[in-house]
Amino acid sequence: MFSYYLDLALRSFRRNKVLTALMVLAIALGIGASMTTLTVFHVLSGDPLPGKSQTLFYPQLDPGGKGGHVPGEEPDEQLTRFDAEALQADAKGDRQAIMAGGNVSVEPQRDGLKPFNADARYTTGDFFPMFDVPFAYGNGWTAAQDQARDRVAVISKALNDKLFEGGNSVGQTIRLEQTSFRVIGVVDDWRLTPRFYDLNTSRFGDLEQVFLPFWTSRDLKLGHAGSMNCWGDSRETDEGQYGLNAPCTWLQYWVQLDSPAKAADYRRYLENYSDQQRAAGRFERPTNVRLRNVMQWLDFKGVVPNDVRLQTWLAFGFLLVCLVNTVGLLLAKFLRRSSEIGVRRALGASRRAIFAQCLVEAGTVGLAGGVLGLGLALLGLWAVRQQPASYAELARLDPLMLLTTFVLAIVASLLAGVLPAWRACQVTPAIQLKSQ
């Protein structure tokens, strides 16, 4: 019966080309607008590490002074160097990593290339296995190399292509900030969306090009890129604001906890650590800690821009308006065929059959609208990619969103067709036959 109803729908389309075109266009415009914004929202709000994000946690402590303290407020979002190194030394997690953003000058040894700056990440060896970093060549450094302040580096695939023409550069020397480093690994194509491990820099930007051991970066006093919050005098420390005892928060710290029990234990550890530091005179505020996993951290930070959320709601509002118009057009189309429907009913067609026939026709309109809407969505996403926003280049239709486009179009058209189909199946055969 479905094929028969489909054949009737196609014949109806040919008889009412203008009305059919208006319905298809209405559905397409709504689908195009909603799928453009929904795709952007999907990209920005997705899980950056599916299957693992629930085991990665971001600890927060409250080491600030009493001045300006508000009970119950959120603790600082970053750690002091003292606290980060203390947590790292205690190693209460399955893995843990200190990190900070930076920027280094690169001095190419390849002819024709001039020195340039590159984004860097100063971190500890667990960074790579914690975040499932893929390697094209080599690997990351070890905890022993961390402690030894080795002059080793991991570079991105893009930088490897630029400096070493994409070959295996493990063992090669790279000059950074007038210092020689030995390349021990090349990261393969890898991009976390969003880049959750440091939301103080570009949230949706490209991967850093250079990764260096954290303590090596401090030995060399390499430049820091990111935010910093200080509340005391740091002039007495050897490295100023970056010194071990400086009252400044500027480091990110992530810990891997492979079970809920370990997460609960780690939170208690943070509370005990805070109590100890207050007893020692370092912390002046009451114990105030937080421990959020990746998705909780992204939600807390409001990573999805408010304008993207607003645009998504507006687009679905526009889709609703388009569906209301489609309801009117379908109602007009079905009721114009009252005599035809009356004859079918007189010949034995049930109301259920008429209802099904009308829904098939509405679904066919939705499918056609989905095809045209897909084209409009691709055009809309292309327009988004032309914007200067950091997330713009990520606006691309993946298989899930492609499937969602047609599902949404068909479901929307079927919903729009329920009322017109119900009205059509209420046609009284006797009245229609007498009017002939």
C-alpha positions as MATLAB code, in Angstrom:
seq = 'MFSYYLDLALRSFRRNKVLTALMVLAIALGIGASMTTLTVFHVLSGDPLPGKSQTLFYPQLDPGGKGGHVPGEEPDEQLTRFDAEALQADAKGDRQAIMAGGNVSVEPQRDGLKPFNADARYTTGDFFPMFDVPFAYGNGWTAAQDQARDRVAVISKALNDKLFEGGNSVGQTIRLEQTSFRVIGVVDDWRLTPRFYDLNTSRFGDLEQVFLPFWTSRDLKLGHAGSMNCWGDSRETDEGQYGLNAPCTWLQYWVQLDSPAKAADYRRYLENYSDQQRAAGRFERPTNVRLRNVMQWLDFKGVVPNDVRLQTWLAFGFLLVCLVNTVGLLLAKFLRRSSEIGVRRALGASRRAIFAQCLVEAGTVGLAGGVLGLGLALLGLWAVRQQPASYAELARLDPLMLLTTFVLAIVASLLAGVLPAWRACQVTPAIQLKSQ';
ca = [
       0.000    0.000    0.000;
       2.845    2.369    0.709;
       3.999    2.295   -2.921;
       0.421    2.995   -4.028;
       0.139    5.963   -1.668;
       3.512    7.207   -2.867;
       2.344    7.001   -6.482;
      -0.790    9.002   -5.573;
       1.373   11.614   -3.848;
       3.598   12.047   -6.906;
       0.557   12.407   -9.147;
      -0.845   15.025   -6.778;
       2.446   16.935   -6.928;
       2.265   17.082  -10.710;
      -1.316   18.377  -10.604;
      -0.528   21.102   -8.045;
       3.021   22.130   -8.861;
       2.875   25.659   -7.419;
       1.299   24.590   -4.137;
       3.725   21.691   -3.813;
       6.694   23.987   -4.523;
       5.528   26.400   -1.807;
       5.302   23.593    0.742;
       8.709   22.177   -0.174;
      10.239   25.660    0.022;
       8.645   26.330    3.422;
      10.029   23.074    4.833;
      13.434   23.661    3.209;
      13.842   27.154    4.623;
      13.020   25.992    8.137;
      15.262   22.917    7.875;
      18.134   24.898    6.354;
      18.092   27.528    9.103;
      17.639   25.093   11.981;
      20.264   22.602   10.776;
      22.828   25.356   10.229;
      22.560   26.538   13.832;
      22.045   23.039   15.244;
      25.233   21.817   13.548;
      27.243   24.680   15.037;
      25.730   23.983   18.465;
      26.456   20.252   18.075;
      30.095   20.902   17.209;
      30.662   23.306   20.096;
      28.810   21.350   22.779;
      30.031   17.843   21.958;
      32.152   15.604   24.175;
      35.806   16.263   23.233;
      36.962   12.866   24.549;
      34.074   10.389   24.298;
      34.456    7.456   26.666;
      37.170    9.123   28.722;
      35.951   12.584   29.658;
      34.179   11.251   32.753;
      37.535   10.114   34.187;
      39.398   13.419   33.721;
      38.942   15.997   36.486;
      39.913   19.608   37.054;
      40.742   20.387   40.735;
      40.278   23.874   42.203;
      41.632   25.262   45.468;
      41.172   28.633   47.158;
      44.637   29.941   48.142;
      43.778   33.665   48.034;
      44.043   36.145   50.881;
      41.210   37.273   53.105;
      40.792   40.531   51.230;
      37.694   40.492   49.034;
      36.674   37.015   50.175;
      32.978   36.174   49.736;
      31.855   32.991   51.539;
      30.639   30.299   49.152;
      32.052   31.894   45.995;
      33.852   29.851   43.378;
      37.554   29.246   44.099;
      40.167   30.403   41.638;
      40.091   28.514   38.346;
      43.860   27.964   38.268;
      46.519   26.834   40.740;
      49.630   28.417   42.154;
      52.894   26.795   41.191;
      53.423   25.631   44.786;
      50.068   23.865   44.933;
      50.362   22.383   41.458;
      53.793   20.940   42.224;
      52.606   19.651   45.607;
      49.646   17.830   44.051;
      51.928   16.481   41.344;
      54.414   15.186   43.908;
      51.680   13.484   45.979;
      50.427   11.766   42.796;
      47.060   10.728   44.232;
      45.497   10.253   40.799;
      45.992    7.532   38.213;
      47.679   10.222   36.135;
      48.165   13.962   36.614;
      49.548   16.823   34.584;
      50.605   20.412   35.271;
      50.348   22.714   32.287;
      50.451   26.277   31.045;
      50.314   27.983   27.668;
      53.269   29.765   26.145;
      54.793   31.194   23.013;
      58.282   30.472   21.713;
      60.408   31.697   18.842;
      61.420   29.008   16.358;
      64.729   29.299   14.503;
      64.469   27.038   11.424;
      67.609   25.333   10.206;
      66.037   24.783    6.829;
      67.047   27.149    4.028;
      64.453   29.708    3.018;
      62.583   29.780    6.322;
      62.729   32.805    8.567;
      62.338   32.664   12.374;
      58.737   32.696   13.559;
      56.716   32.358   16.738;
      54.757   29.249   17.678;
      52.200   28.482   20.372;
      53.598   26.186   23.027;
      52.315   24.037   25.882;
      54.495   23.513   28.947;
      53.354   20.334   30.656;
      54.351   17.078   32.309;
      54.703   13.659   30.699;
      51.255   12.326   31.633;
      49.637   14.913   29.355;
      49.946   12.649   26.319;
      48.406    9.407   27.639;
      45.782   11.325   29.660;
      44.379   13.050   26.602;
      44.933   10.174   24.160;
      47.326   12.212   22.023;
      48.087   10.286   18.789;
      51.657   10.181   17.529;
      52.822    9.986   13.934;
      56.405    9.420   15.099;
      57.990    8.804   18.487;
      56.218    9.523   21.752;
      56.111   11.871   24.739;
      58.662   12.202   27.522;
      58.851   10.268   30.796;
      58.520   11.383   34.415;
      62.279   10.940   34.761;
      62.877   13.351   31.869;
      60.475   15.773   33.565;
      62.522   15.757   36.746;
      65.837   15.886   34.868;
      64.758   19.076   33.027;
      65.671   17.431   29.723;
      65.800   19.580   26.603;
      63.299   17.491   24.669;
      60.284   18.545   22.601;
      57.198   17.113   20.988;
      56.026   19.002   17.914;
      52.812   19.070   15.919;
      52.404   17.499   12.505;
      52.014   20.978   10.967;
      55.314   22.157   12.418;
      57.006   18.918   11.408;
      55.792   19.432    7.834;
      57.136   22.970    7.866;
      60.544   22.247    9.378;
      61.277   18.682    8.258;
      59.049   18.282    5.183;
      56.864   15.726    6.988;
      59.596   13.145    7.542;
      60.392   11.280   10.732;
      62.112   14.027   12.723;
      62.610   12.033   15.927;
      66.200   12.645   17.037;
      66.482   15.873   15.048;
      67.367   19.186   16.726;
      65.012   22.141   16.869;
      66.044   25.620   18.043;
      63.571   27.328   20.370;
      64.322   30.594   22.160;
      68.001   30.217   21.204;
      68.138   26.809   22.890;
      68.531   23.432   21.210;
      65.906   20.776   21.880;
      65.828   17.170   20.716;
      62.591   16.138   18.988;
      61.266   12.936   20.577;
      57.750   12.866   19.129;
      55.514   14.224   16.381;
      51.797   14.528   17.155;
      49.554   13.201   14.392;
      46.408   15.030   13.284;
      44.648   15.833   16.575;
      42.246   18.506   17.643;
      40.115   18.601   20.769;
      36.860   20.504   20.325;
      36.687   22.462   22.502;
      40.245   22.572   23.799;
      39.030   21.938   27.333;
      42.393   21.513   29.037;
      43.041   25.280   28.867;
      40.021   27.510   28.315;
      42.005   30.638   29.145;
      43.550   30.630   25.671;
      41.726   29.929   22.411;
      38.804   27.600   23.203;
      38.375   26.352   19.644;
      41.776   27.165   18.192;
      44.373   24.918   16.638;
      46.625   22.578   18.553;
      49.800   24.057   20.027;
      52.783   23.511   17.765;
      55.356   22.761   20.456;
      55.125   20.771   23.705;
      57.915   21.167   26.270;
      58.525   19.715   29.753;
      57.117   22.081   32.372;
      60.210   22.279   34.594;
      62.434   22.738   31.563;
      60.346   25.781   30.622;
      60.837   27.194   34.125;
      64.591   26.596   34.046;
      64.746   28.550   30.795;
      62.215   31.156   31.997;
      60.158   30.776   28.831;
      57.317   33.220   28.285;
      53.835   32.437   29.578;
      50.649   32.985   27.539;
      47.419   32.983   29.499;
      45.714   34.582   32.469;
      47.194   35.156   35.925;
      45.730   36.265   39.240;
      48.005   37.615   42.006;
      47.018   38.863   45.465;
      50.331   39.426   47.255;
      53.911   40.588   46.787;
      55.863   38.316   44.452;
      59.033   40.407   44.215;
      60.894   38.298   46.744;
      60.706   35.138   44.632;
      63.470   34.175   42.208;
      61.179   34.122   39.196;
      58.811   36.886   40.244;
      55.198   35.980   39.540;
      56.253   32.577   38.198;
      58.262   31.565   41.247;
      57.493   28.538   43.370;
      56.234   30.610   46.302;
      54.632   33.432   44.329;
      51.035   34.205   45.445;
      49.755   33.912   41.894;
      47.487   31.415   40.177;
      48.402   30.716   36.556;
      48.634   26.932   36.077;
      46.070   24.405   34.906;
      46.073   21.001   36.546;
      44.248   17.868   35.386;
      44.008   14.511   37.101;
      42.777   11.154   35.831;
      40.588    9.179   38.239;
      39.347    5.919   36.785;
      36.411    5.274   39.131;
      33.795    7.271   41.091;
      35.333    5.964   44.336;
      38.715    7.398   43.365;
      37.060   10.720   42.515;
      35.425   10.833   45.958;
      38.734    9.971   47.628;
      40.534   12.662   45.643;
      38.022   15.307   46.687;
      38.634   14.395   50.326;
      42.367   14.610   49.633;
      41.915   18.154   48.280;
      39.959   19.141   51.387;
      42.665   17.685   53.649;
      45.373   19.408   51.627;
      43.558   22.732   51.948;
      43.212   22.231   55.713;
      46.932   21.501   55.994;
      47.884   24.581   54.009;
      45.632   26.777   56.142;
      47.174   25.299   59.292;
      50.612   26.090   57.854;
      49.575   29.711   57.279;
      49.538   29.649   53.467;
      45.766   29.557   52.978;
      43.769   32.260   54.735;
      40.308   31.336   53.503;
      38.070   28.467   54.649;
      38.376   25.171   52.799;
      36.717   25.595   49.418;
      37.492   23.008   46.746;
      35.912   21.861   43.499;
      36.443   18.754   41.384;
      34.651   18.695   38.032;
      34.988   16.247   35.157;
      35.397   17.448   31.580;
      31.716   17.890   30.699;
      30.930   19.485   34.067;
      33.842   21.860   33.566;
      32.678   22.826   30.079;
      29.159   23.407   31.364;
      30.437   25.530   34.260;
      32.575   27.623   31.902;
      29.691   28.133   29.473;
      31.836   27.125   26.526;
      29.009   27.372   23.975;
      28.693   31.105   23.148;
      25.377   32.681   24.128;
      24.819   33.989   20.611;
      25.004   30.403   19.271;
      22.363   29.269   21.759;
      20.136   32.216   20.857;
      20.527   31.616   17.138;
      19.596   27.952   17.612;
      16.374   28.849   19.439;
      15.514   31.501   16.852;
      16.118   29.055   14.001;
      13.802   26.459   15.523;
      11.242   29.201   16.077;
      11.506   29.975   12.379;
      11.065   26.262   11.611;
       7.871   26.309   13.678;
       6.564   29.257   11.664;
       7.375   27.376    8.455;
       5.500   24.332    9.748;
       2.426   26.415   10.565;
       2.461   27.691    6.993;
       2.876   24.141    5.731;
      -0.138   23.049    7.790;
      -2.238   25.706    6.066;
      -1.004   24.727    2.613;
      -1.585   21.008    3.221;
      -5.050   21.729    4.596;
      -5.939   23.739    1.513;
      -4.547   21.042   -0.773;
      -6.337   18.123    0.885;
      -9.686   19.874    1.198;
      -9.586   20.837   -2.479;
      -9.600   17.110   -3.161;
     -12.680   16.456   -1.028;
     -14.631   15.068   -3.981;
     -11.813   12.653   -4.855;
     -11.563   11.553   -1.232;
     -15.378   11.147   -1.081;
     -15.318    8.825   -4.101;
     -12.545    6.720   -2.513;
     -14.508    6.507    0.712;
     -17.644    5.473   -1.241;
     -15.661    2.739   -2.968;
     -14.676    1.260    0.378;
     -11.548    3.110    1.502;
     -11.466    3.446    5.289;
     -10.712    6.635    7.154;
      -7.462    5.040    8.277;
      -6.461    4.505    4.636;
      -7.244    8.134    3.757;
      -5.290    9.312    6.801;
      -2.292    7.150    5.835;
      -2.440    8.368    2.219;
      -2.338   12.001    3.341;
       0.533   11.369    5.761;
       2.569    9.658    3.043;
       2.023   12.701    0.852;
       3.071   15.013    3.691;
       6.163   12.877    4.368;
       7.111   12.993    0.700;
       6.893   16.781    0.828;
       9.168   16.657    3.896;
      11.708   14.448    2.116;
      11.857   16.844   -0.825;
      12.124   19.748    1.615;
      14.927   17.921    3.418;
      16.943   17.563    0.200;
      16.573   21.262   -0.578;
      17.089   22.129    3.099;
      20.350   20.179    3.100;
      21.623   22.388    0.305;
      20.574   25.497    2.223;
      22.232   24.168    5.396;
      25.496   23.558    3.540;
      25.302   27.100    2.182;
      24.624   28.412    5.680;
      27.570   26.505    7.150;
      29.794   27.868    4.420;
      28.699   31.370    5.440;
      29.502   30.558    9.087;
      33.017   29.449    8.086;
      33.631   32.874    6.575;
      33.166   34.546    9.958;
      36.194   35.561   12.076;
      35.043   33.508   15.107;
      37.565   30.901   16.358;
      34.994   28.116   16.001;
      33.915   29.080   12.463;
      36.068   26.562   10.576;
      34.577   23.728   12.652;
      31.095   24.321   11.241;
      30.828   21.262    9.023;
      28.085   18.684    8.569;
      29.043   15.281    9.980;
      27.165   11.997    9.254;
      25.024   12.373   12.378;
      23.882   15.857   11.387;
      23.299   14.666    7.805;
      20.967   11.952    9.081;
      19.324   14.428   11.473;
      18.542   16.732    8.555;
      16.311   14.183    6.825;
      14.827   12.803   10.031;
      13.900   16.299   11.177;
      12.448   17.190    7.774;
      10.279   14.065    7.565;
       9.149   14.186   11.210;
       8.337   17.893   10.937;
       6.318   17.391    7.758;
       4.455   14.418    9.268;
       3.541   16.520   12.300;
       2.428   19.297    9.989;
       0.311   16.785    8.061;
      -1.567   15.310   11.049;
      -4.283   17.988   11.249;
      -4.872   18.258    7.473;
      -4.931   14.430    7.185;
      -7.412   14.175   10.054;
      -9.663   16.783    8.428;
      -9.422   14.984    5.088;
     -10.458   11.616    6.528;
     -13.568   13.251    8.065;
     -14.990   13.995    4.602;
     -18.539   12.571    4.277;
     -18.846   10.530    1.077;
     -22.610   11.128    0.623;
     -22.312   14.905    0.617;
     -19.460   14.838   -1.883;
     -21.305   12.446   -4.217;
     -24.487   14.591   -4.179;
     -22.450   17.683   -5.095;
     -21.122   16.019   -8.242;
];
